Amino acid sequence: MLRIDDVTVSFDGKSALDRVALEVAEGEVVTVLGPSGSGKSTLLRVIAGLQRPDSGRVLLDGDDITSVPPHRRGIGLVFQDHALFHHRDVQDNIGFGLRMRGDSRDEIERRVGELLELVGLTGYERRSVATLSGGEQQRVALARALAPAPRVLLLDEPLGSLDRRLRDRLLDELAQLFEHIALTALYVTHDQEEAFALGDRVAVVGAGRVVQIGTPDELWAQPADEDTARFLGLGNVRNGALIRPEAVALTRVEGGKGGDGVVETVVRRGPTVRVVVRLDAGEILEAAVIALDHPSPGDRVHIAIDERGVVPLD
């Protein structure tokens, strides 16, 4: 088990992490979700041993590793920019940590072959890294981090530099991989979709603190506060309560008269459509409706709210 015990980090008198406490159980994937500047990457660096905390401890399986050098922690790290050796081939990249550890050539070749099969790159051993696509390079970076069989894997926005289509495909592959090998991992991202797709639990961070932690269903059903709700893409906050977009039903008003408001924007998101309505009183309300039947910009609509989708916020 990985345990972060009241870790604090400051830079030039400004707090980057403020008494952060977090636990990751063996075989659990926890995603750390937060905007830029929230402290999520600093937390990853502290765990990896790349940043010394001002106070607090990092414990792994009960051992205090706060002062242990990075290469002796048994922790794998995957960066957004991959950090591969572009002058070396795939096998040399994946086997780098094993060579540094003193493994034999036969052991390295066997392990590299296992990992290439795991990440879907069998036969790529002698391919130059520079000739690979972005998705293939990300798979090589993941295989390299997994090669020494780390006790914990840390991933710092590994899909952030990829285009949307490739990101979605690799997101599915990562989810399957994590489930297949029962990996203990901490995955940092600013993307709510990534966090919810990969995390057994999601830790929402802001201003250097863990604001809320829970399963994706728990966070979606009951955000801790208004800021968390808005960051999760749930913008209907009125009078201290969240109105879930899927609880808002819209009915077109024929003839353009009457109703409660006018549709401003319509954005398709897969099988659903996000519709933004400006109410006659001036407020904005978002609805998530099925793509088969939805109003268009300029339509006047009646609004009905399912009370089961109204969530009080602290």
Contacts in CASP RR format, 6 or more apart in sequence:
PFRMAT RR
TARGET T0000
AUTHOR 0000-0000-0000
METHOD contacts of the structure
MODEL  1
MLRIDDVTVSFDGKSALDRVALEVAEGEVVTVLGPSGSGKSTLLRVIAGL
QRPDSGRVLLDGDDITSVPPHRRGIGLVFQDHALFHHRDVQDNIGFGLRM
RGDSRDEIERRVGELLELVGLTGYERRSVATLSGGEQQRVALARALAPAP
RVLLLDEPLGSLDRRLRDRLLDELAQLFEHIALTALYVTHDQEEAFALGD
RVAVVGAGRVVQIGTPDELWAQPADEDTARFLGLGNVRNGALIRPEAVAL
TRVEGGKGGDGVVETVVRRGPTVRVVVRLDAGEILEAAVIALDHPSPGDR
VHIAIDERGVVPLD
1 23 0 8 1.000
1 24 0 8 1.000
1 25 0 8 1.000
1 26 0 8 1.000
1 60 0 8 1.000
1 61 0 8 1.000
1 62 0 8 1.000
2 23 0 8 1.000
2 24 0 8 1.000
2 47 0 8 1.000
2 58 0 8 1.000
2 59 0 8 1.000
2 60 0 8 1.000
2 152 0 8 1.000
2 184 0 8 1.000
2 186 0 8 1.000
3 22 0 8 1.000
3 23 0 8 1.000
3 24 0 8 1.000
3 57 0 8 1.000
3 58 0 8 1.000
3 59 0 8 1.000
3 60 0 8 1.000
3 62 0 8 1.000
4 20 0 8 1.000
4 21 0 8 1.000
4 22 0 8 1.000
4 23 0 8 1.000
4 43 0 8 1.000
4 46 0 8 1.000
4 47 0 8 1.000
4 58 0 8 1.000
5 21 0 8 1.000
5 56 0 8 1.000
5 57 0 8 1.000
5 58 0 8 1.000
5 59 0 8 1.000
6 19 0 8 1.000
6 20 0 8 1.000
6 21 0 8 1.000
6 55 0 8 1.000
6 56 0 8 1.000
6 57 0 8 1.000
7 17 0 8 1.000
7 19 0 8 1.000
7 20 0 8 1.000
7 21 0 8 1.000
7 43 0 8 1.000
7 46 0 8 1.000
7 53 0 8 1.000
7 55 0 8 1.000
7 56 0 8 1.000
7 57 0 8 1.000
7 58 0 8 1.000
8 15 0 8 1.000
8 17 0 8 1.000
8 18 0 8 1.000
8 19 0 8 1.000
8 20 0 8 1.000
8 53 0 8 1.000
8 54 0 8 1.000
8 55 0 8 1.000
8 56 0 8 1.000
9 15 0 8 1.000
9 16 0 8 1.000
9 17 0 8 1.000
9 42 0 8 1.000
9 46 0 8 1.000
9 51 0 8 1.000
9 53 0 8 1.000
9 54 0 8 1.000
10 16 0 8 1.000
10 54 0 8 1.000
15 207 0 8 1.000
15 208 0 8 1.000
16 37 0 8 1.000
16 39 0 8 1.000
16 42 0 8 1.000
16 208 0 8 1.000
17 39 0 8 1.000
17 42 0 8 1.000
17 43 0 8 1.000
17 46 0 8 1.000
17 53 0 8 1.000
17 208 0 8 1.000
17 209 0 8 1.000
18 207 0 8 1.000
18 208 0 8 1.000
18 209 0 8 1.000
19 209 0 8 1.000
20 43 0 8 1.000
20 205 0 8 1.000
20 208 0 8 1.000
20 209 0 8 1.000
20 210 0 8 1.000
21 210 0 8 1.000
22 30 0 8 1.000
22 43 0 8 1.000
22 203 0 8 1.000
22 210 0 8 1.000
22 213 0 8 1.000
24 30 0 8 1.000
24 152 0 8 1.000
24 184 0 8 1.000
24 185 0 8 1.000
24 186 0 8 1.000
25 184 0 8 1.000
26 184 0 8 1.000
27 182 0 8 1.000
27 183 0 8 1.000
27 184 0 8 1.000
27 185 0 8 1.000
28 184 0 8 1.000
28 185 0 8 1.000
28 200 0 8 1.000
28 201 0 8 1.000
29 178 0 8 1.000
29 183 0 8 1.000
29 184 0 8 1.000
29 185 0 8 1.000
29 186 0 8 1.000
29 187 0 8 1.000
29 198 0 8 1.000
29 199 0 8 1.000
29 200 0 8 1.000
30 185 0 8 1.000
30 186 0 8 1.000
30 187 0 8 1.000
30 199 0 8 1.000
30 200 0 8 1.000
30 201 0 8 1.000
30 202 0 8 1.000
30 203 0 8 1.000
30 213 0 8 1.000
31 186 0 8 1.000
31 187 0 8 1.000
31 188 0 8 1.000
31 189 0 8 1.000
31 194 0 8 1.000
31 195 0 8 1.000
31 196 0 8 1.000
31 198 0 8 1.000
31 199 0 8 1.000
31 201 0 8 1.000
31 202 0 8 1.000
31 203 0 8 1.000
32 40 0 8 1.000
32 43 0 8 1.000
32 44 0 8 1.000
32 186 0 8 1.000
32 187 0 8 1.000
32 188 0 8 1.000
32 189 0 8 1.000
32 195 0 8 1.000
32 202 0 8 1.000
32 203 0 8 1.000
32 205 0 8 1.000
33 40 0 8 1.000
33 189 0 8 1.000
33 190 0 8 1.000
33 191 0 8 1.000
33 192 0 8 1.000
33 195 0 8 1.000
33 202 0 8 1.000
33 203 0 8 1.000
33 204 0 8 1.000
33 205 0 8 1.000
33 231 0 8 1.000
34 40 0 8 1.000
34 189 0 8 1.000
34 190 0 8 1.000
34 204 0 8 1.000
34 205 0 8 1.000
34 206 0 8 1.000
34 231 0 8 1.000
35 190 0 8 1.000
35 206 0 8 1.000
35 231 0 8 1.000
36 190 0 8 1.000
38 205 0 8 1.000
38 206 0 8 1.000
38 207 0 8 1.000
38 208 0 8 1.000
39 205 0 8 1.000
39 206 0 8 1.000
39 208 0 8 1.000
40 188 0 8 1.000
40 190 0 8 1.000
40 205 0 8 1.000
41 156 0 8 1.000
41 157 0 8 1.000
41 188 0 8 1.000
42 51 0 8 1.000
42 208 0 8 1.000
43 188 0 8 1.000
43 205 0 8 1.000
44 77 0 8 1.000
44 154 0 8 1.000
44 156 0 8 1.000
44 186 0 8 1.000
44 188 0 8 1.000
45 51 0 8 1.000
46 52 0 8 1.000
46 53 0 8 1.000
46 58 0 8 1.000
47 58 0 8 1.000
47 75 0 8 1.000
47 152 0 8 1.000
47 154 0 8 1.000
47 186 0 8 1.000
48 70 0 8 1.000
48 73 0 8 1.000
48 75 0 8 1.000
48 76 0 8 1.000
48 77 0 8 1.000
48 154 0 8 1.000
49 58 0 8 1.000
49 68 0 8 1.000
49 69 0 8 1.000
49 70 0 8 1.000
49 73 0 8 1.000
49 75 0 8 1.000
50 70 0 8 1.000
52 66 0 8 1.000
53 66 0 8 1.000
56 66 0 8 1.000
57 64 0 8 1.000
57 66 0 8 1.000
58 64 0 8 1.000
58 65 0 8 1.000
58 66 0 8 1.000
59 65 0 8 1.000
60 73 0 8 1.000
60 74 0 8 1.000
60 75 0 8 1.000
60 151 0 8 1.000
60 152 0 8 1.000
61 151 0 8 1.000
65 73 0 8 1.000
71 100 0 8 1.000
73 151 0 8 1.000
74 148 0 8 1.000
74 150 0 8 1.000
74 151 0 8 1.000
74 152 0 8 1.000
75 150 0 8 1.000
75 151 0 8 1.000
75 152 0 8 1.000
75 153 0 8 1.000
75 154 0 8 1.000
76 145 0 8 1.000
76 146 0 8 1.000
76 148 0 8 1.000
76 150 0 8 1.000
76 152 0 8 1.000
76 153 0 8 1.000
76 154 0 8 1.000
77 145 0 8 1.000
77 153 0 8 1.000
77 154 0 8 1.000
77 155 0 8 1.000
77 156 0 8 1.000
78 141 0 8 1.000
78 142 0 8 1.000
78 145 0 8 1.000
78 153 0 8 1.000
78 154 0 8 1.000
78 155 0 8 1.000
78 156 0 8 1.000
78 158 0 8 1.000
79 141 0 8 1.000
79 156 0 8 1.000
79 158 0 8 1.000
80 156 0 8 1.000
80 157 0 8 1.000
80 158 0 8 1.000
80 159 0 8 1.000
80 160 0 8 1.000
80 161 0 8 1.000
81 161 0 8 1.000
82 134 0 8 1.000
82 137 0 8 1.000
82 138 0 8 1.000
82 140 0 8 1.000
82 141 0 8 1.000
83 141 0 8 1.000
84 93 0 8 1.000
84 129 0 8 1.000
84 137 0 8 1.000
84 140 0 8 1.000
84 141 0 8 1.000
84 144 0 8 1.000
85 92 0 8 1.000
85 93 0 8 1.000
85 96 0 8 1.000
85 129 0 8 1.000
86 128 0 8 1.000
86 129 0 8 1.000
86 130 0 8 1.000
87 130 0 8 1.000
88 96 0 8 1.000
88 129 0 8 1.000
89 125 0 8 1.000
89 126 0 8 1.000
89 127 0 8 1.000
89 128 0 8 1.000
89 129 0 8 1.000
90 112 0 8 1.000
90 116 0 8 1.000
90 121 0 8 1.000
90 124 0 8 1.000
90 125 0 8 1.000
90 126 0 8 1.000
90 127 0 8 1.000
90 128 0 8 1.000
90 129 0 8 1.000
90 132 0 8 1.000
90 140 0 8 1.000
91 108 0 8 1.000
91 109 0 8 1.000
91 112 0 8 1.000
91 125 0 8 1.000
91 126 0 8 1.000
93 129 0 8 1.000
93 140 0 8 1.000
93 144 0 8 1.000
94 111 0 8 1.000
94 112 0 8 1.000
94 115 0 8 1.000
94 116 0 8 1.000
94 140 0 8 1.000
94 143 0 8 1.000
94 144 0 8 1.000
94 147 0 8 1.000
95 108 0 8 1.000
95 111 0 8 1.000
95 112 0 8 1.000
95 144 0 8 1.000
95 147 0 8 1.000
96 144 0 8 1.000
96 147 0 8 1.000
97 144 0 8 1.000
97 147 0 8 1.000
97 148 0 8 1.000
98 107 0 8 1.000
98 108 0 8 1.000
98 111 0 8 1.000
98 147 0 8 1.000
98 148 0 8 1.000
99 108 0 8 1.000
101 148 0 8 1.000
103 111 0 8 1.000
111 147 0 8 1.000
112 125 0 8 1.000
112 143 0 8 1.000
112 147 0 8 1.000
113 122 0 8 1.000
113 125 0 8 1.000
115 143 0 8 1.000
115 146 0 8 1.000
115 147 0 8 1.000
116 122 0 8 1.000
116 123 0 8 1.000
116 124 0 8 1.000
116 125 0 8 1.000
116 143 0 8 1.000
118 143 0 8 1.000
118 146 0 8 1.000
118 177 0 8 1.000
118 181 0 8 1.000
119 139 0 8 1.000
119 140 0 8 1.000
119 142 0 8 1.000
119 143 0 8 1.000
119 173 0 8 1.000
119 177 0 8 1.000
120 139 0 8 1.000
121 136 0 8 1.000
121 139 0 8 1.000
121 140 0 8 1.000
121 143 0 8 1.000
124 132 0 8 1.000
124 136 0 8 1.000
124 140 0 8 1.000
129 137 0 8 1.000
129 140 0 8 1.000
132 140 0 8 1.000
133 166 0 8 1.000
134 161 0 8 1.000
134 162 0 8 1.000
134 166 0 8 1.000
135 162 0 8 1.000
135 166 0 8 1.000
135 170 0 8 1.000
138 158 0 8 1.000
138 159 0 8 1.000
138 162 0 8 1.000
138 170 0 8 1.000
139 170 0 8 1.000
141 158 0 8 1.000
142 158 0 8 1.000
142 174 0 8 1.000
142 177 0 8 1.000
145 153 0 8 1.000
146 153 0 8 1.000
146 181 0 8 1.000
151 184 0 8 1.000
152 184 0 8 1.000
152 185 0 8 1.000
152 186 0 8 1.000
153 183 0 8 1.000
153 184 0 8 1.000
153 185 0 8 1.000
153 186 0 8 1.000
154 185 0 8 1.000
154 186 0 8 1.000
154 187 0 8 1.000
154 188 0 8 1.000
155 185 0 8 1.000
155 186 0 8 1.000
155 187 0 8 1.000
155 188 0 8 1.000
156 188 0 8 1.000
157 188 0 8 1.000
157 189 0 8 1.000
157 190 0 8 1.000
158 187 0 8 1.000
159 167 0 8 1.000
159 170 0 8 1.000
159 171 0 8 1.000
159 174 0 8 1.000
159 189 0 8 1.000
159 191 0 8 1.000
159 194 0 8 1.000
160 167 0 8 1.000
160 189 0 8 1.000
160 191 0 8 1.000
162 170 0 8 1.000
171 193 0 8 1.000
171 194 0 8 1.000
171 197 0 8 1.000
171 198 0 8 1.000
172 197 0 8 1.000
174 198 0 8 1.000
175 197 0 8 1.000
175 198 0 8 1.000
177 183 0 8 1.000
178 185 0 8 1.000
178 198 0 8 1.000
187 194 0 8 1.000
187 195 0 8 1.000
187 198 0 8 1.000
187 199 0 8 1.000
189 195 0 8 1.000
192 231 0 8 1.000
192 232 0 8 1.000
192 233 0 8 1.000
195 202 0 8 1.000
195 216 0 8 1.000
196 202 0 8 1.000
196 216 0 8 1.000
196 219 0 8 1.000
196 220 0 8 1.000
199 216 0 8 1.000
200 215 0 8 1.000
201 213 0 8 1.000
201 214 0 8 1.000
201 215 0 8 1.000
202 213 0 8 1.000
202 214 0 8 1.000
202 215 0 8 1.000
202 216 0 8 1.000
202 219 0 8 1.000
203 210 0 8 1.000
203 212 0 8 1.000
203 213 0 8 1.000
203 214 0 8 1.000
204 210 0 8 1.000
204 211 0 8 1.000
204 212 0 8 1.000
204 213 0 8 1.000
204 219 0 8 1.000
204 224 0 8 1.000
204 228 0 8 1.000
204 231 0 8 1.000
204 232 0 8 1.000
205 211 0 8 1.000
211 224 0 8 1.000
211 225 0 8 1.000
211 227 0 8 1.000
211 228 0 8 1.000
212 219 0 8 1.000
212 223 0 8 1.000
212 224 0 8 1.000
212 228 0 8 1.000
219 228 0 8 1.000
219 232 0 8 1.000
220 232 0 8 1.000
221 311 0 8 1.000
222 311 0 8 1.000
223 229 0 8 1.000
223 232 0 8 1.000
223 234 0 8 1.000
223 242 0 8 1.000
223 311 0 8 1.000
223 313 0 8 1.000
224 313 0 8 1.000
224 314 0 8 1.000
225 313 0 8 1.000
225 314 0 8 1.000
226 237 0 8 1.000
226 240 0 8 1.000
226 242 0 8 1.000
226 313 0 8 1.000
229 235 0 8 1.000
229 237 0 8 1.000
229 242 0 8 1.000
229 313 0 8 1.000
230 237 0 8 1.000
234 242 0 8 1.000
234 244 0 8 1.000
234 245 0 8 1.000
235 242 0 8 1.000
235 245 0 8 1.000
235 286 0 8 1.000
236 242 0 8 1.000
236 243 0 8 1.000
236 244 0 8 1.000
236 245 0 8 1.000
236 248 0 8 1.000
236 285 0 8 1.000
236 286 0 8 1.000
237 243 0 8 1.000
237 313 0 8 1.000
238 283 0 8 1.000
240 312 0 8 1.000
240 313 0 8 1.000
241 310 0 8 1.000
241 311 0 8 1.000
241 312 0 8 1.000
241 313 0 8 1.000
242 310 0 8 1.000
242 311 0 8 1.000
242 312 0 8 1.000
242 313 0 8 1.000
243 285 0 8 1.000
243 305 0 8 1.000
243 309 0 8 1.000
243 310 0 8 1.000
243 311 0 8 1.000
244 309 0 8 1.000
244 310 0 8 1.000
244 311 0 8 1.000
245 274 0 8 1.000
245 286 0 8 1.000
245 287 0 8 1.000
245 288 0 8 1.000
246 287 0 8 1.000
246 288 0 8 1.000
246 309 0 8 1.000
247 305 0 8 1.000
247 306 0 8 1.000
247 307 0 8 1.000
247 308 0 8 1.000
247 309 0 8 1.000
247 310 0 8 1.000
248 285 0 8 1.000
248 286 0 8 1.000
248 287 0 8 1.000
248 288 0 8 1.000
248 303 0 8 1.000
248 304 0 8 1.000
248 305 0 8 1.000
248 306 0 8 1.000
249 287 0 8 1.000
249 289 0 8 1.000
249 303 0 8 1.000
249 304 0 8 1.000
249 305 0 8 1.000
249 306 0 8 1.000
250 263 0 8 1.000
250 275 0 8 1.000
250 277 0 8 1.000
250 287 0 8 1.000
250 289 0 8 1.000
250 294 0 8 1.000
250 295 0 8 1.000
250 301 0 8 1.000
250 302 0 8 1.000
250 303 0 8 1.000
251 301 0 8 1.000
251 302 0 8 1.000
251 304 0 8 1.000
252 295 0 8 1.000
252 299 0 8 1.000
252 300 0 8 1.000
252 301 0 8 1.000
253 259 0 8 1.000
253 299 0 8 1.000
253 300 0 8 1.000
253 301 0 8 1.000
253 302 0 8 1.000
255 300 0 8 1.000
256 299 0 8 1.000
256 300 0 8 1.000
257 300 0 8 1.000
258 300 0 8 1.000
259 280 0 8 1.000
259 300 0 8 1.000
259 301 0 8 1.000
259 302 0 8 1.000
259 303 0 8 1.000
260 277 0 8 1.000
260 279 0 8 1.000
260 280 0 8 1.000
260 301 0 8 1.000
260 302 0 8 1.000
260 303 0 8 1.000
261 277 0 8 1.000
261 278 0 8 1.000
261 279 0 8 1.000
261 280 0 8 1.000
261 300 0 8 1.000
261 301 0 8 1.000
261 303 0 8 1.000
262 277 0 8 1.000
262 278 0 8 1.000
262 298 0 8 1.000
262 299 0 8 1.000
262 300 0 8 1.000
262 301 0 8 1.000
263 275 0 8 1.000
263 276 0 8 1.000
263 277 0 8 1.000
263 295 0 8 1.000
263 296 0 8 1.000
263 297 0 8 1.000
263 298 0 8 1.000
263 299 0 8 1.000
263 300 0 8 1.000
263 301 0 8 1.000
264 276 0 8 1.000
264 277 0 8 1.000
264 278 0 8 1.000
264 284 0 8 1.000
264 297 0 8 1.000
264 298 0 8 1.000
265 275 0 8 1.000
265 276 0 8 1.000
265 297 0 8 1.000
266 273 0 8 1.000
266 274 0 8 1.000
266 275 0 8 1.000
266 276 0 8 1.000
266 294 0 8 1.000
266 295 0 8 1.000
266 296 0 8 1.000
266 297 0 8 1.000
267 273 0 8 1.000
267 274 0 8 1.000
267 276 0 8 1.000
268 291 0 8 1.000
270 291 0 8 1.000
271 290 0 8 1.000
271 291 0 8 1.000
272 288 0 8 1.000
272 289 0 8 1.000
272 290 0 8 1.000
272 291 0 8 1.000
273 288 0 8 1.000
273 289 0 8 1.000
273 290 0 8 1.000
273 291 0 8 1.000
273 294 0 8 1.000
274 286 0 8 1.000
274 287 0 8 1.000
274 288 0 8 1.000
275 286 0 8 1.000
275 287 0 8 1.000
275 288 0 8 1.000
275 289 0 8 1.000
275 294 0 8 1.000
275 295 0 8 1.000
276 284 0 8 1.000
276 285 0 8 1.000
276 286 0 8 1.000
277 284 0 8 1.000
277 285 0 8 1.000
277 286 0 8 1.000
277 287 0 8 1.000
277 301 0 8 1.000
277 303 0 8 1.000
278 284 0 8 1.000
279 285 0 8 1.000
279 303 0 8 1.000
285 303 0 8 1.000
287 303 0 8 1.000
295 301 0 8 1.000
END
